[in-house]
Amino acid sequence: MLSKQITAVALRLMALWLLVKLILSLPTYAMMLGAAGTVPEDSAPALLLLLIGVFLLVGLLAAWLIHRAANAALARVEQAAPDATAALGPQDQKLLFQLLGLYFLIAALAGLPDALAFLPYWPQASWQSFLRPAGLLFQLGMGLWLAAGASFWCRLFHRLRGH
């Protein structure tokens, strides 16, 4: 199997994993909506419903984009020469950093709904309740930085290797 084929399979598995995580988080969303109904504020259920909708929309969009990236990787495999994947070039390294960033993004997006389940009770929540969402937001930021700034990371690791 060529490295681009392996990448395409990994991308498809990531898209499938994200879809499964979205489906598995639906009961959490339902519990959050049920708990928000007991809060006396009128805007809390509407805000929570909007937040749930955004999570589902972003998750589905990310899964679709990952699936499209897998198809693009497979299309490039068919066009490439057989000996083109012998060495790991700069573009391949950049792709690996982008994939790592994409993994961080997906893992953070998949974990945020569970981490934010305390929001209907946030006046009674302790400061420790905010630590997991803060860590996931940091992971989300790092994923964005890895995905968008992959050339920075390639240059940094190139310098660290002494080249």
DSSP file with accessible surface (Angstrom, degrees, kcal/mol):
  #  RESIDUE AA STRUCTURE BP1 BP2  ACC     N-H-->O    O-->H-N    N-H-->O    O-->H-N    TCO  KAPPA ALPHA  PHI   PSI    X-CA   Y-CA   Z-CA
    1    1 A M              0   0  165      0, 0.0     2,-0.1     0, 0.0     0, 0.0   0.000 360.0 360.0 360.0 135.0    0.0    0.0    0.0
    2    2 A L     >  -     0   0   53      1,-0.1     4,-2.2     4,-0.0     3,-0.2  -0.383 360.0-113.0 -76.2 159.4    1.3    3.4   -0.9
    3    3 A S  H  > S+     0   0   48      1,-0.2     4,-2.3     2,-0.2     5,-0.1   0.863 117.9  53.0 -64.3 -34.1    1.6    6.1    1.8
    4    4 A K  H  > S+     0   0   36      2,-0.2     4,-2.3     1,-0.2    -1,-0.2   0.862 107.6  51.6 -70.8 -31.3   -1.1    8.2    0.1
    5    5 A Q  H  > S+     0   0   66      2,-0.2     4,-2.4    -3,-0.2    -2,-0.2   0.909 109.9  49.1 -68.4 -40.4   -3.5    5.2    0.2
    6    6 A I  H  X S+     0   0   92     -4,-2.2     4,-2.7     2,-0.2    -2,-0.2   0.915 110.5  51.5 -63.2 -40.7   -2.8    4.8    3.8
    7    7 A T  H  X S+     0   0   20     -4,-2.3     4,-2.7     1,-0.2    -2,-0.2   0.917 109.1  50.3 -61.8 -42.7   -3.5    8.5    4.4
    8    8 A A  H  X S+     0   0    1     -4,-2.3     4,-2.3     2,-0.2    -2,-0.2   0.915 111.2  47.9 -63.7 -41.2   -6.8    8.1    2.5
    9    9 A V  H  X S+     0   0   70     -4,-2.4     4,-2.4     2,-0.2    -2,-0.2   0.928 112.1  49.9 -65.1 -42.4   -7.8    5.1    4.6
   10   10 A A  H  X S+     0   0   41     -4,-2.7     4,-2.3     1,-0.2    -2,-0.2   0.906 110.2  50.8 -63.5 -39.9   -6.8    7.0    7.8
   11   11 A L  H  X S+     0   0    7     -4,-2.7     4,-2.3     1,-0.2    -1,-0.2   0.914 109.9  49.3 -64.5 -40.5   -8.8   10.0    6.7
   12   12 A R  H  X S+     0   0   98     -4,-2.3     4,-2.4     1,-0.2    -1,-0.2   0.897 110.5  50.6 -66.3 -38.1  -11.9    7.9    6.0
   13   13 A L  H  X S+     0   0  109     -4,-2.4     4,-2.7     2,-0.2    -1,-0.2   0.896 109.6  51.2 -64.9 -38.4  -11.5    6.3    9.5
   14   14 A M  H  X S+     0   0   29     -4,-2.3     4,-2.4     2,-0.2    -2,-0.2   0.909 110.3  49.0 -64.1 -41.4  -11.3    9.7   11.1
   15   15 A A  H  X S+     0   0    6     -4,-2.3     4,-2.2     2,-0.2    -2,-0.2   0.924 113.2  46.8 -64.0 -42.5  -14.5   10.8    9.3
   16   16 A L  H  X S+     0   0  104     -4,-2.4     4,-2.4     2,-0.2    -2,-0.2   0.917 111.1  51.8 -65.6 -41.3  -16.3    7.7   10.4
   17   17 A W  H  X S+     0   0  100     -4,-2.7     4,-2.6     1,-0.2    -2,-0.2   0.910 109.1  50.9 -61.8 -40.9  -15.1    8.1   13.9
   18   18 A L  H  X S+     0   0    2     -4,-2.4     4,-2.3     2,-0.2    -1,-0.2   0.921 109.6  49.7 -65.2 -40.8  -16.3   11.7   14.0
   19   19 A L  H  X S+     0   0   66     -4,-2.2     4,-2.3     2,-0.2    -2,-0.2   0.917 111.3  49.2 -63.4 -41.1  -19.7   10.6   12.7
   20   20 A V  H  X S+     0   0   66     -4,-2.4     4,-2.8     1,-0.2    -2,-0.2   0.925 110.4  50.7 -64.2 -42.1  -19.9    7.9   15.4
   21   21 A K  H  X S+     0   0   65     -4,-2.6     4,-1.3     1,-0.2    -1,-0.2   0.884 109.3  51.7 -63.2 -37.5  -18.9   10.4   18.1
   22   22 A L  H  < S+     0   0   18     -4,-2.3     4,-0.5     2,-0.2    -1,-0.2   0.925 112.0  45.6 -64.0 -43.3  -21.6   12.8   16.9
   23   23 A I  H >< S+     0   0  110     -4,-2.3     3,-1.1     1,-0.2    -2,-0.2   0.914 112.3  51.2 -66.6 -40.5  -24.3   10.0   17.1
   24   24 A L  H 3< S+     0   0  118     -4,-2.8     4,-0.4     1,-0.2    -1,-0.2   0.743 105.3  57.3 -69.8 -21.5  -23.0    8.9   20.5
   25   25 A S  T 3X S+     0   0    7     -4,-1.3     4,-2.2    -5,-0.2    -1,-0.2   0.570  81.1  88.9 -85.6  -7.3  -23.2   12.5   21.8
   26   26 A L  H <> S+     0   0   83     -3,-1.1     4,-2.4    -4,-0.5    -1,-0.2   0.900  85.7  51.6 -58.9 -41.6  -26.9   12.9   21.0
   27   27 A P  H  > S+     0   0   79      0, 0.0     4,-2.5     0, 0.0    -1,-0.2   0.900 108.3  52.8 -62.6 -34.6  -28.1   11.5   24.4
   28   28 A T  H  > S+     0   0   32     -4,-0.4     4,-2.5     2,-0.2    -2,-0.2   0.917 108.8  49.6 -64.0 -42.3  -25.8   14.0   26.1
   29   29 A Y  H  X S+     0   0    8     -4,-2.2     4,-2.4     2,-0.2    -1,-0.2   0.914 110.3  50.6 -60.9 -42.9  -27.4   16.8   24.1
   30   30 A A  H  X S+     0   0   62     -4,-2.4     4,-2.3     1,-0.2    -2,-0.2   0.908 111.1  48.1 -62.9 -41.0  -30.9   15.5   25.1
   31   31 A M  H  X S+     0   0  143     -4,-2.5     4,-2.5     2,-0.2    -1,-0.2   0.890 110.4  52.2 -66.5 -38.1  -29.8   15.4   28.8
   32   32 A M  H  X S+     0   0    7     -4,-2.5     4,-2.1     2,-0.2    -2,-0.2   0.910 110.6  47.7 -64.5 -40.5  -28.4   19.0   28.5
   33   33 A L  H  X S+     0   0   64     -4,-2.4     4,-1.2     2,-0.2    -2,-0.2   0.897 111.8  50.2 -66.5 -39.0  -31.7   20.2   27.0
   34   34 A G  H  < S+     0   0   52     -4,-2.3     4,-0.5     1,-0.2    -2,-0.2   0.907 112.9  46.1 -64.8 -39.5  -33.7   18.5   29.7
   35   35 A A  H >< S+     0   0   14     -4,-2.5     3,-1.0     1,-0.2     4,-0.4   0.851 107.5  57.4 -71.9 -32.8  -31.5   20.0   32.4
   36   36 A A  H >< S+     0   0    1     -4,-2.1     3,-0.8     1,-0.2    -1,-0.2   0.782  96.2  65.3 -69.1 -24.6  -31.7   23.4   30.7
   37   37 A G  T 3< S+     0   0   58     -4,-1.2    -1,-0.2     1,-0.2    -2,-0.2   0.760  97.9  54.3 -67.9 -22.7  -35.5   23.3   31.0
   38   38 A T  T <  S+     0   0  104     -3,-1.0    -1,-0.2    -4,-0.5    -2,-0.2   0.621  85.6  97.2 -86.1 -12.9  -35.3   23.3   34.8
   39   39 A V  S <  S-     0   0   31     -3,-0.8     5,-0.1    -4,-0.4    82,-0.1  -0.603  74.7-137.9 -76.9 133.9  -33.2   26.5   34.8
   40   40 A P  S    S+     0   0  121      0, 0.0    -1,-0.1     0, 0.0     2,-0.1   0.744  73.8  99.7 -68.8 -21.1  -35.4   29.6   35.4
   41   41 A E        -     0   0  101      1,-0.1     3,-0.3     2,-0.1    -2,-0.1  -0.426  65.5-147.7 -68.4 139.0  -33.7   31.8   32.8
   42   42 A D  S  > S+     0   0  156      1,-0.2     4,-0.6     2,-0.1    -1,-0.1   0.787  92.4  53.1 -78.1 -26.7  -35.7   31.9   29.5
   43   43 A S  H  > S+     0   0   76      1,-0.2     4,-2.5     2,-0.1     5,-0.2   0.663  88.2  80.2 -85.9 -14.7  -32.6   32.3   27.3
   44   44 A A  H  > S+     0   0   23     -3,-0.3     4,-2.6     1,-0.2     5,-0.2   0.932  93.5  45.1 -62.8 -47.3  -30.7   29.3   28.5
   45   45 A P  H  > S+     0   0   44      0, 0.0     4,-2.6     0, 0.0    -1,-0.2   0.914 114.9  48.7 -64.3 -37.5  -32.6   26.6   26.5
   46   46 A A  H  X S+     0   0   66     -4,-0.6     4,-2.3     2,-0.2    -2,-0.2   0.924 113.4  46.6 -67.3 -41.7  -32.4   28.7   23.3
   47   47 A L  H  X S+     0   0  117     -4,-2.5     4,-2.5     2,-0.2    -1,-0.2   0.916 113.6  48.9 -66.2 -40.3  -28.7   29.3   23.7
   48   48 A L  H  X S+     0   0   11     -4,-2.6     4,-2.6    -5,-0.2    -2,-0.2   0.901 109.9  51.3 -66.1 -40.0  -28.1   25.7   24.5
   49   49 A L  H  X S+     0   0  102     -4,-2.6     4,-2.4    -5,-0.2    -1,-0.2   0.909 110.6  49.2 -63.5 -40.2  -30.1   24.6   21.5
   50   50 A L  H  X S+     0   0  113     -4,-2.3     4,-2.4     2,-0.2    -2,-0.2   0.921 110.9  50.3 -63.9 -42.4  -28.0   27.0   19.3
   51   51 A L  H  X S+     0   0   52     -4,-2.5     4,-2.4     2,-0.2    -2,-0.2   0.922 110.8  48.7 -62.9 -42.5  -24.8   25.6   20.8
   52   52 A I  H  X S+     0   0   12     -4,-2.6     4,-2.6     1,-0.2     5,-0.2   0.918 110.8  51.0 -64.1 -43.1  -25.9   22.0   20.1
   53   53 A G  H  X S+     0   0   37     -4,-2.4     4,-2.7     1,-0.2    -2,-0.2   0.910 109.7  49.8 -61.5 -40.3  -26.9   22.9   16.5
   54   54 A V  H  X S+     0   0   73     -4,-2.4     4,-2.9     2,-0.2     5,-0.3   0.924 110.5  50.3 -65.5 -42.9  -23.5   24.5   15.9
   55   55 A F  H  X S+     0   0   25     -4,-2.4     4,-2.4     1,-0.2    -2,-0.2   0.937 113.5  45.2 -60.6 -45.4  -21.7   21.4   17.3
   56   56 A L  H  X S+     0   0   49     -4,-2.6     4,-2.6     2,-0.2     5,-0.2   0.926 114.7  48.0 -65.5 -42.6  -23.7   19.1   15.0
   57   57 A L  H  X S+     0   0  123     -4,-2.7     4,-2.6    -5,-0.2     5,-0.2   0.942 114.3  45.1 -64.3 -46.5  -23.2   21.4   12.0
   58   58 A V  H  X S+     0   0   55     -4,-2.9     4,-2.8     2,-0.2    -1,-0.2   0.908 113.9  50.6 -65.2 -39.9  -19.5   21.7   12.5
   59   59 A G  H  X S+     0   0    3     -4,-2.4     4,-2.4    -5,-0.3    -2,-0.2   0.930 112.8  44.6 -63.7 -45.4  -19.1   18.0   13.1
   60   60 A L  H  X S+     0   0   95     -4,-2.6     4,-2.3     2,-0.2    -2,-0.2   0.911 114.4  49.8 -66.3 -39.9  -21.0   17.0   10.0
   61   61 A L  H  X S+     0   0   92     -4,-2.6     4,-2.7    -5,-0.2    -2,-0.2   0.921 111.1  49.3 -64.5 -41.4  -19.2   19.6    7.9
   62   62 A A  H  X S+     0   0   18     -4,-2.8     4,-2.5     2,-0.2     5,-0.2   0.920 110.6  50.0 -64.4 -42.2  -15.8   18.4    9.2
   63   63 A A  H  X S+     0   0    5     -4,-2.4     4,-2.2     2,-0.2    -1,-0.2   0.918 112.1  48.1 -63.0 -40.4  -16.7   14.7    8.5
   64   64 A W  H  X S+     0   0  140     -4,-2.3     4,-2.3     2,-0.2    -2,-0.2   0.925 112.3  48.5 -65.9 -42.6  -17.7   15.7    4.9
   65   65 A L  H  X S+     0   0   91     -4,-2.7     4,-2.2     2,-0.2    -2,-0.2   0.887 110.9  50.6 -66.0 -37.4  -14.5   17.7    4.4
   66   66 A I  H  X S+     0   0    4     -4,-2.5     4,-2.1     2,-0.2    -1,-0.2   0.918 109.6  50.7 -66.2 -40.7  -12.4   14.9    5.7
   67   67 A H  H  X S+     0   0   80     -4,-2.2     4,-2.0     1,-0.2    -2,-0.2   0.911 110.1  50.1 -63.0 -40.2  -14.1   12.4    3.4
   68   68 A R  H  X S+     0   0  144     -4,-2.3     4,-2.2     1,-0.2    -1,-0.2   0.887 108.1  53.2 -64.7 -38.5  -13.5   14.8    0.4
   69   69 A A  H  X S+     0   0   42     -4,-2.2     4,-2.3     2,-0.2    -1,-0.2   0.882 107.1  52.5 -64.2 -36.6   -9.8   15.0    1.4
   70   70 A A  H  X S+     0   0    0     -4,-2.1     4,-2.2     2,-0.2    -2,-0.2   0.917 109.0  49.2 -64.7 -42.1   -9.6   11.2    1.4
   71   71 A N  H  X S+     0   0   64     -4,-2.0     4,-2.1     1,-0.2    -2,-0.2   0.895 110.7  50.5 -63.9 -38.5  -11.1   11.1   -2.1
   72   72 A A  H  X S+     0   0   46     -4,-2.2     4,-1.9     2,-0.2    -2,-0.2   0.897 109.1  51.3 -66.4 -38.6   -8.5   13.8   -3.2
   73   73 A A  H  X S+     0   0    7     -4,-2.3     4,-1.5     1,-0.2    -2,-0.2   0.911 110.5  48.8 -65.2 -40.2   -5.7   11.8   -1.8
   74   74 A L  H  X S+     0   0   49     -4,-2.2     4,-1.6     1,-0.2    -1,-0.2   0.882 108.3  54.0 -67.6 -34.6   -6.8    8.7   -3.6
   75   75 A A  H  X S+     0   0   42     -4,-2.1     4,-1.1     1,-0.2    -1,-0.2   0.890 107.6  50.8 -66.4 -36.2   -7.1   10.6   -6.9
   76   76 A R  H  X S+     0   0  121     -4,-1.9     4,-1.4     1,-0.2    -1,-0.2   0.820 104.6  58.1 -70.3 -29.7   -3.5   11.8   -6.5
   77   77 A V  H  < S+     0   0   15     -4,-1.5     3,-0.3     1,-0.2    -1,-0.2   0.916 103.8  51.6 -64.9 -40.8   -2.4    8.2   -6.0
   78   78 A E  H  < S+     0   0  163     -4,-1.6    -1,-0.2     1,-0.2    -2,-0.2   0.829 113.8  44.3 -66.8 -28.7   -3.8    7.2   -9.3
   79   79 A Q  H  < S+     0   0  163     -4,-1.1    -1,-0.2    -5,-0.1    -2,-0.2   0.688  96.7  94.2 -87.7 -19.6   -1.9   10.0  -11.0
   80   80 A A  S  < S-     0   0   37     -4,-1.4     5,-0.0    -3,-0.3    -3,-0.0  -0.360  79.6-111.6 -77.4 153.6    1.4    9.5   -9.2
   81   81 A A    >   -     0   0   50      1,-0.1     3,-1.5    -2,-0.1     4,-0.3  -0.443  31.2-111.5 -75.7 156.0    4.3    7.4  -10.6
   82   82 A P  G >  S+     0   0  118      0, 0.0     3,-0.5     0, 0.0    -1,-0.1   0.835 116.7  45.1 -61.8 -31.4    5.1    4.2   -8.7
   83   83 A D  G >  S+     0   0  126      1,-0.2     3,-1.2     2,-0.1     4,-0.2   0.380  86.4  94.2 -94.1   7.9    8.4    5.5   -7.3
   84   84 A A  G <  S+     0   0   60     -3,-1.5     3,-0.3     1,-0.2    -1,-0.2   0.692  82.5  52.4 -73.2 -17.2    7.0    8.9   -6.3
   85   85 A T  G <  S+     0   0   36     -3,-0.5    -1,-0.2    -4,-0.3   -82,-0.1   0.206  75.8 103.4-104.5  17.9    6.4    7.8   -2.7
   86   86 A A  S <  S+     0   0   93     -3,-1.2     2,-0.3     2,-0.0    -1,-0.2   0.880  83.7  35.2 -69.1 -37.1    9.8    6.4   -2.0
   87   87 A A  S    S-     0   0   75     -3,-0.3     2,-0.9    -4,-0.2     5,-0.1  -0.851  83.1-116.8-119.4 155.2   10.9    9.4    0.2
   88   88 A L        -     0   0   99     -2,-0.3    -3,-0.1     4,-0.1    -2,-0.0  -0.787  41.4-167.8 -91.1 103.7    9.1   11.7    2.5
   89   89 A G     >  -     0   0   24     -2,-0.9     4,-2.2     1,-0.1     5,-0.2  -0.215  37.6 -92.6 -85.3 178.7    9.3   15.1    0.9
   90   90 A P  H  > S+     0   0  103      0, 0.0     4,-2.3     0, 0.0     5,-0.2   0.873 125.7  53.1 -62.6 -35.5    8.5   18.5    2.4
   91   91 A Q  H  > S+     0   0  141      2,-0.2     4,-2.2     1,-0.2     5,-0.1   0.875 108.3  50.6 -67.3 -36.3    5.0   18.4    1.1
   92   92 A D  H  > S+     0   0   28      2,-0.2     4,-2.2     1,-0.2    -1,-0.2   0.893 110.1  49.7 -67.2 -38.8    4.4   15.0    2.8
   93   93 A Q  H  X S+     0   0   52     -4,-2.2     4,-2.1     2,-0.2    -2,-0.2   0.912 110.5  50.2 -65.1 -41.0    5.8   16.4    6.1
   94   94 A K  H  X S+     0   0   69     -4,-2.3     4,-2.3     1,-0.2    -2,-0.2   0.918 109.4  51.8 -62.6 -40.5    3.4   19.4    5.8
   95   95 A L  H  X S+     0   0   41     -4,-2.2     4,-2.6     1,-0.2    -2,-0.2   0.899 107.2  53.2 -63.0 -38.7    0.5   17.0    5.1
   96   96 A L  H  X S+     0   0   88     -4,-2.2     4,-2.3     2,-0.2    -1,-0.2   0.913 109.3  47.8 -64.5 -41.1    1.4   15.0    8.2
   97   97 A F  H  X S+     0   0   34     -4,-2.1     4,-2.5     2,-0.2    -1,-0.2   0.900 111.9  50.6 -65.7 -38.3    1.4   18.1   10.4
   98   98 A Q  H  X S+     0   0   71     -4,-2.3     4,-2.5     2,-0.2    -2,-0.2   0.903 110.0  50.0 -66.0 -38.5   -2.0   19.1    8.9
   99   99 A L  H  X S+     0   0   29     -4,-2.6     4,-2.4     2,-0.2    -2,-0.2   0.900 110.0  50.3 -65.6 -39.8   -3.3   15.6    9.6
  100  100 A L  H  X S+     0   0   74     -4,-2.3     4,-2.4     2,-0.2    -2,-0.2   0.924 111.6  48.4 -63.2 -42.7   -2.1   15.9   13.2
  101  101 A G  H  X S+     0   0    0     -4,-2.5     4,-2.5     2,-0.2    -2,-0.2   0.907 110.3  51.8 -62.2 -39.9   -3.9   19.3   13.5
  102  102 A L  H  X S+     0   0   45     -4,-2.5     4,-2.6     2,-0.2     5,-0.2   0.906 108.5  51.0 -64.3 -39.1   -7.0   17.8   12.0
  103  103 A Y  H  X S+     0   0  115     -4,-2.4     4,-2.8     2,-0.2     5,-0.2   0.931 110.3  49.0 -63.5 -44.8   -6.9   15.0   14.5
  104  104 A F  H  X S+     0   0   60     -4,-2.4     4,-2.3     1,-0.2    -2,-0.2   0.912 111.8  50.2 -60.8 -41.7   -6.6   17.5   17.4
  105  105 A L  H  X S+     0   0   27     -4,-2.5     4,-2.8     2,-0.2     5,-0.2   0.938 113.0  44.8 -60.9 -47.9   -9.5   19.5   15.9
  106  106 A I  H  X S+     0   0    2     -4,-2.6     4,-2.5     1,-0.2     5,-0.2   0.919 113.1  49.8 -66.1 -42.8  -11.7   16.5   15.6
  107  107 A A  H  X S+     0   0   18     -4,-2.8     4,-1.6    -5,-0.2    -1,-0.2   0.909 113.7  46.4 -63.6 -39.8  -10.9   15.2   19.1
  108  108 A A  H  X S+     0   0    0     -4,-2.3     4,-1.7    -5,-0.2    -2,-0.2   0.926 113.6  47.7 -68.5 -43.6  -11.5   18.6   20.7
  109  109 A L  H  < S+     0   0   36     -4,-2.8    -2,-0.2     1,-0.2    -1,-0.2   0.867 112.3  50.2 -65.1 -35.1  -14.8   19.0   18.8
  110  110 A A  H  < S+     0   0   11     -4,-2.5     4,-0.4    -5,-0.2    -1,-0.2   0.834 115.2  42.9 -72.3 -30.7  -15.9   15.5   19.7
  111  111 A G  H  X S+     0   0    7     -4,-1.6     4,-2.0    -5,-0.2    -2,-0.2   0.694  94.8  78.9 -88.8 -19.1  -15.1   16.1   23.4
  112  112 A L  H  X S+     0   0   10     -4,-1.7     4,-2.0     1,-0.2    -1,-0.2   0.884  87.3  55.4 -62.3 -41.8  -16.5   19.6   23.9
  113  113 A P  H  4 S+     0   0    2      0, 0.0    -1,-0.2     0, 0.0    -2,-0.1   0.932 112.1  43.6 -59.4 -41.6  -20.2   18.7   24.1
  114  114 A D  H >4 S+     0   0   57     -4,-0.4     3,-1.1     1,-0.2    -2,-0.2   0.881 113.7  51.7 -67.0 -37.5  -19.5   16.3   27.0
  115  115 A A  H 3< S+     0   0    8     -4,-2.0     3,-0.5     1,-0.2    -1,-0.2   0.777 109.6  49.8 -71.0 -26.0  -17.2   18.8   28.7
  116  116 A L  T >< S+     0   0   28     -4,-2.0     3,-1.8     1,-0.2    -1,-0.2   0.258  76.3 106.2 -96.2  13.6  -19.8   21.5   28.4
  117  117 A A  T <  S+     0   0   38     -3,-1.1    -1,-0.2     1,-0.3     4,-0.2   0.713  71.4  64.4 -66.4 -17.0  -22.6   19.4   30.0
  118  118 A F  T >  S+     0   0   31     -3,-0.5     3,-1.8     1,-0.2    -1,-0.3   0.565  73.1  98.4 -82.3  -5.5  -22.3   21.4   33.2
  119  119 A L  G X  S+     0   0   53     -3,-1.8     3,-1.7     1,-0.3    -1,-0.2   0.840  74.9  57.6 -56.7 -38.7  -23.4   24.7   31.5
  120  120 A P  G 3  S+     0   0   13      0, 0.0    -1,-0.3     0, 0.0    -2,-0.1   0.807 116.3  38.2 -62.1 -22.1  -27.1   24.5   32.6
  121  121 A Y  G X> S+     0   0  114     -3,-1.8     3,-1.3    -4,-0.2     4,-0.9   0.081  78.8 127.0-109.4  21.5  -25.7   24.4   36.2
  122  122 A W  T <4  +     0   0  142     -3,-1.7     3,-0.4     1,-0.3    -1,-0.1   0.789  65.8  60.0 -61.6 -28.5  -22.9   26.8   35.8
  123  123 A P  T 34 S+     0   0   79      0, 0.0    -1,-0.3     0, 0.0    -2,-0.1   0.897 114.5  37.8 -64.5 -31.1  -23.8   29.2   38.7
  124  124 A Q  T <4 S+     0   0  150     -3,-1.3    -2,-0.2     2,-0.0     2,-0.1   0.529  97.2 107.1 -92.2  -6.5  -23.4   26.2   41.1
  125  125 A A     <  -     0   0   29     -4,-0.9     2,-0.1    -3,-0.4    -3,-0.0  -0.420  66.7-128.1 -76.3 147.0  -20.4   24.7   39.2
  126  126 A S    >   -     0   0   58     -2,-0.1     3,-1.4     1,-0.1     4,-0.4  -0.383  29.3-101.2 -85.1 172.3  -16.9   24.9   40.7
  127  127 A W  G >  S+     0   0  169      1,-0.3     3,-1.2     2,-0.2     4,-0.3   0.771 118.1  68.6 -67.7 -22.6  -13.9   26.3   38.9
  128  128 A Q  G >> S+     0   0   99      1,-0.3     3,-1.1     2,-0.2     4,-0.6   0.775  87.1  67.5 -67.3 -24.6  -12.7   22.7   38.3
  129  129 A S  G <4 S+     0   0   39     -3,-1.4    -1,-0.3     1,-0.2    -2,-0.2   0.760  97.4  53.9 -65.1 -23.4  -15.6   22.2   35.9
  130  130 A F  G <> S+     0   0   96     -3,-1.2     4,-1.8    -4,-0.4    -1,-0.2   0.556  89.2  79.2 -87.9  -8.6  -14.1   24.7   33.5
  131  131 A L  H <> S+     0   0   95     -3,-1.1     4,-2.4    -4,-0.3     5,-0.2   0.924  91.6  47.7 -69.4 -44.9  -10.7   23.0   33.3
  132  132 A R  H  X S+     0   0  135     -4,-0.6     4,-2.5     2,-0.2     5,-0.2   0.950 113.8  46.5 -65.0 -46.2  -11.7   20.2   30.8
  133  133 A P  H  > S+     0   0    8      0, 0.0     4,-2.5     0, 0.0    -1,-0.2   0.905 111.8  53.0 -62.2 -34.5  -13.4   22.7   28.4
  134  134 A A  H  X S+     0   0   56     -4,-1.8     4,-2.2     2,-0.2    -2,-0.2   0.920 109.8  47.7 -64.9 -41.0  -10.3   25.0   28.7
  135  135 A G  H  X S+     0   0   40     -4,-2.4     4,-2.5     2,-0.2    -1,-0.2   0.903 112.2  49.3 -65.0 -39.4   -8.0   22.1   27.9
  136  136 A L  H  X S+     0   0   18     -4,-2.5     4,-2.4     2,-0.2    -2,-0.2   0.876 109.6  51.4 -69.7 -34.6  -10.2   21.1   24.9
  137  137 A L  H  X S+     0   0   97     -4,-2.5     4,-2.4     2,-0.2    -1,-0.2   0.888 109.9  50.1 -67.5 -37.0  -10.2   24.7   23.7
  138  138 A F  H  X S+     0   0  146     -4,-2.2     4,-2.6     2,-0.2    -2,-0.2   0.932 111.2  48.9 -63.0 -42.9   -6.4   24.8   23.9
  139  139 A Q  H  X S+     0   0   51     -4,-2.5     4,-2.5     1,-0.2    -2,-0.2   0.896 109.6  52.6 -63.2 -38.8   -6.3   21.5   21.9
  140  140 A L  H  X S+     0   0   38     -4,-2.4     4,-2.3     2,-0.2    -1,-0.2   0.924 110.3  47.9 -61.9 -44.2   -8.7   23.1   19.4
  141  141 A G  H  X S+     0   0   37     -4,-2.4     4,-2.4     2,-0.2    -2,-0.2   0.907 112.0  48.7 -63.9 -42.3   -6.4   26.1   19.1
  142  142 A M  H  X S+     0   0   46     -4,-2.6     4,-2.8     2,-0.2     5,-0.2   0.891 110.0  52.6 -65.7 -38.0   -3.3   23.9   18.7
  143  143 A G  H  X S+     0   0    0     -4,-2.5     4,-2.5     2,-0.2     5,-0.2   0.915 110.1  48.0 -62.8 -42.1   -5.1   21.8   16.1
  144  144 A L  H  X S+     0   0   99     -4,-2.3     4,-2.9     2,-0.2     5,-0.4   0.910 112.7  49.0 -63.3 -41.1   -6.0   25.0   14.1
  145  145 A W  H  X S+     0   0  126     -4,-2.4     4,-2.4     2,-0.2    -2,-0.2   0.906 113.1  46.4 -66.4 -42.3   -2.4   26.2   14.4
  146  146 A L  H  < S+     0   0    9     -4,-2.8    -2,-0.2     2,-0.2    -1,-0.2   0.909 117.3  43.5 -65.3 -41.1   -1.0   22.8   13.2
  147  147 A A  H  < S+     0   0   28     -4,-2.5     3,-0.5    -5,-0.2    -2,-0.2   0.919 124.2  33.4 -72.8 -41.9   -3.5   22.6   10.3
  148  148 A A  H  < S+     0   0   91     -4,-2.9     3,-0.3    -5,-0.2    -3,-0.2   0.833 125.9  39.7 -84.7 -32.3   -3.1   26.2    9.2
  149  149 A G    >X  +     0   0   16     -4,-2.4     4,-1.5    -5,-0.4     3,-0.5  -0.213  68.1 133.8-111.9  43.4    0.5   26.8   10.0
  150  150 A A  H 3> S+     0   0    1     -3,-0.5     4,-2.3     1,-0.2    -1,-0.2   0.842  70.4  59.4 -63.6 -31.6    2.0   23.5    9.0
  151  151 A S  H 3> S+     0   0   50     -3,-0.3     4,-2.4     1,-0.2    -1,-0.2   0.876 102.0  54.6 -66.9 -34.0    4.9   25.2    7.1
  152  152 A F  H <> S+     0   0   71     -3,-0.5     4,-2.5     1,-0.2    -1,-0.2   0.935 109.8  46.5 -60.4 -46.1    6.0   26.9   10.4
  153  153 A W  H  X S+     0   0   38     -4,-1.5     4,-2.5     2,-0.2     5,-0.2   0.872 110.3  53.2 -67.0 -36.1    6.2   23.5   12.1
  154  154 A C  H  X S+     0   0   19     -4,-2.3     4,-2.0     2,-0.2    -1,-0.2   0.935 111.7  45.3 -63.1 -45.1    8.1   22.0    9.2
  155  155 A R  H  X S+     0   0  125     -4,-2.4     4,-2.4     2,-0.2    -2,-0.2   0.916 112.4  52.3 -64.4 -41.1   10.7   24.8    9.4
  156  156 A L  H  X S+     0   0   49     -4,-2.5     4,-2.4     1,-0.2    -2,-0.2   0.948 113.0  42.5 -61.7 -48.9   10.9   24.5   13.2
  157  157 A F  H  X S+     0   0   83     -4,-2.5     4,-1.6     1,-0.2    -1,-0.2   0.835 111.0  56.7 -69.8 -28.5   11.6   20.8   13.1
  158  158 A H  H  <>S+     0   0   88     -4,-2.0     5,-1.9    -5,-0.2     4,-0.3   0.924 110.9  44.0 -65.7 -42.6   14.0   21.2   10.2
  159  159 A R  H ><5S+     0   0  160     -4,-2.4     3,-1.3     1,-0.2    -2,-0.2   0.882 110.5  55.0 -67.7 -39.6   16.0   23.7   12.3
  160  160 A L  H 3<5S+     0   0  124     -4,-2.4    -1,-0.2     1,-0.3    -2,-0.2   0.816 103.2  56.0 -65.3 -29.6   15.8   21.5   15.4
  161  161 A R  T 3<5S-     0   0  125     -4,-1.6    -1,-0.3    -5,-0.2    -2,-0.2   0.559 120.4-111.9 -77.4  -7.5   17.3   18.6   13.4
  162  162 A G  T < 5       0   0   69     -3,-1.3    -3,-0.2    -4,-0.3    -2,-0.1   0.705 360.0 360.0  88.5  21.6   20.2   20.8   12.6
  163  163 A H      <       0   0  147     -5,-1.9    -1,-0.2     0, 0.0    -2,-0.1  -0.607 360.0 360.0 -97.7 360.0   19.6   21.3    8.9
